[in-house]
Every structure is written in C-alpha cells, then in structure tokens.
Amino acid sequence: MKIVLRIVVVALCLVAAVAAQAPNLVGQWQGTLSNQGKELRLVFVIAASGQGNTLTATLYPIDQGAQRINATVTAQGGAVRITVAPA
C-alpha cells in the first residue's frame, strides 16, 4: 500500500511540474530548418487548452504557403517534444 501511495504522489508531482511549465511555452516560436543547403522558415504557435495543463501546437511553414499543420506537444521535465504527423 505504501508503494502505491508513493507512486501516486510522484505522479501528481510530475503532473504539477508539467502544468507549471505549460504557460512558459505558450506563444509563437519561429526558427529555420536547414537541410541539404536549403532553408525552411517555420512558425509554431503553442496554446494551452483545457484548464491550461494541456498544450496544443500549430505549425506554419512560412516558405511553403503558411498552410496550417496540427502538431502535438509533450512536455516532460525540462524536455519538450513537438510531433508533426507525416503528410
């Protein structure tokens, strides 16, 4: 029983840590992807949804018409992963 309680406490601490970081990621992030001598400017717009503890992202490839592409955001500890589904 004590082990289960410890696991629950650790899980709640991790959820609280990710939720506390979420507002820091919200906003517009812009960068350049370089591949084989070509550059592609990208803009990610990250927003908080739900009660602010879930992040969503939208990718806009500026040099390819800036069409909207949905992405998923995973934040764990100090790492952030944005995943874009292949076209």
C-alpha positions as CSV (number, residue, x, y, z in Angstrom):
1,M,0.0,0.0,0.0
2,K,2.8,2.4,0.8
3,I,4.4,1.8,-2.6
4,V,1.1,2.7,-4.4
5,L,0.8,5.8,-2.3
6,R,4.4,6.8,-3.2
7,I,3.7,6.2,-6.9
8,V,0.6,8.4,-6.8
9,V,2.5,11.2,-5.0
10,V,5.3,11.1,-7.6
11,A,2.8,11.1,-10.5
12,L,1.0,14.1,-9.0
13,C,4.3,15.9,-8.6
14,L,5.2,15.3,-12.2
15,V,1.8,16.4,-13.4
16,A,2.1,19.6,-11.4
17,A,5.6,20.3,-12.7
18,V,4.4,19.9,-16.3
19,A,1.4,22.1,-15.7
20,A,3.5,24.7,-14.1
21,Q,5.8,24.8,-17.2
22,A,2.9,25.0,-19.7
23,P,2.4,28.8,-19.5
24,N,6.1,29.3,-20.2
25,L,5.8,27.5,-23.6
26,V,2.6,29.3,-24.8
27,G,3.2,31.7,-27.6
28,Q,4.7,31.9,-31.1
29,W,8.1,30.3,-31.8
30,Q,10.0,30.8,-35.0
31,G,13.1,29.2,-36.4
32,T,14.8,27.9,-39.5
33,L,15.2,24.3,-40.6
34,S,18.3,23.7,-42.7
35,N,18.6,20.6,-44.8
36,Q,20.9,19.9,-47.8
37,G,21.7,23.5,-48.3
38,K,18.0,24.6,-48.3
39,E,16.3,26.6,-45.5
40,L,12.7,26.5,-44.5
41,R,11.3,29.0,-42.1
42,L,8.8,27.6,-39.6
43,V,6.5,29.1,-37.0
44,F,5.0,27.1,-34.2
45,V,2.0,28.6,-32.3
46,I,1.7,26.8,-28.9
47,A,-1.5,27.3,-26.9
48,A,-2.9,25.9,-23.6
49,S,-6.2,24.1,-23.7
50,G,-8.5,22.6,-21.2
51,Q,-7.6,24.0,-17.8
52,G,-4.2,25.1,-19.0
53,N,-2.4,21.8,-18.4
54,T,-2.7,20.5,-22.0
55,L,-0.7,22.1,-24.8
56,T,-1.6,22.1,-28.5
57,A,0.6,23.3,-31.4
58,T,0.1,24.5,-34.9
59,L,2.9,24.6,-37.5
60,Y,3.0,27.2,-40.2
61,P,5.8,26.6,-42.8
62,I,6.2,30.2,-44.0
63,D,8.1,29.4,-47.2
64,Q,5.5,26.8,-48.3
65,G,2.4,28.9,-48.3
66,A,2.0,29.0,-44.5
67,Q,-0.7,26.4,-44.5
68,R,-1.8,25.2,-41.1
69,I,-0.5,21.9,-39.8
70,N,-1.6,20.5,-36.5
71,A,1.0,19.1,-34.1
72,T,1.1,17.5,-30.7
73,V,3.2,18.8,-27.7
74,T,4.6,16.7,-25.0
75,A,6.5,18.4,-22.1
76,Q,8.2,16.2,-19.5
77,G,10.7,17.6,-17.1
78,G,12.9,20.1,-19.0
79,A,12.3,18.4,-22.4
80,V,9.7,19.5,-24.9
81,R,8.8,17.4,-27.9
82,I,6.6,18.7,-30.8
83,T,5.4,16.0,-33.2
84,V,4.1,16.6,-36.7
85,A,2.3,13.8,-38.5
86,P,3.8,13.0,-41.9
87,A,1.8,14.3,-44.8
